[in-house]
């Protein structure tokens, strides 16, 4: 699993790790039921505190992106495993961003173009595929 973190960034390391893992899921590098690296191994690879990995994993589990099997490890949750509260939160955030974009003058056709452009990314494709 290729994860690069920017320790100089103002963003907390555990949030960067969560974002990278979600990105790997979206791009289907990590597929449902794939096992994630153990906390200890990932902490050694990234040279960060294991508690940071544990915090990221706990939050990802709380958000419905991964699940834990005691004694076995952490695994990518299937899409239907997602937390409906997280979906509602995402819808609210997206609504706010879209309303602001429209307010500052971004045309609806430009918003549709952006959505069309990123849609293949949700299934592991690239913009130019």
C-alpha positions, 0 to 999 in steps of 0.5 A: 500500500503506497501512502505518503504523508506530509508531516509538515502539513498543517493537517493532522497526520491521522486525517491525512492517513484517513484521506489516503486510505479513502482515496485508495478505496475510491480508486479500487486499489483497496477493494471490499474485504481487503485486509489493511496493514496492521497498526504496528506494520503501518506505523513502522512503514510510515515511521509514525506513532502507532496511536496515530494509525489506531486513531485513523482506523477507529475513525474510519470504522466509525464512519463505516469505511472499514470494519474490524475482526477481533484477532484478525485485523482491519478490513475494507467495508463493502459499499452497503456497509456505509453509515447512513449518517455519513451519507447525510453529512456528505450530502449536506456538505456538498449542498453547501459547496454547490450553493457557494459555487453558484453564488460566486458565479460558477455556472451550472454547466461548469459544475456538471462538467466537473462532476462528469470529469470526476465520475470515472475516478469513483470507479478507479478510472482516470480522467483521460480513460 
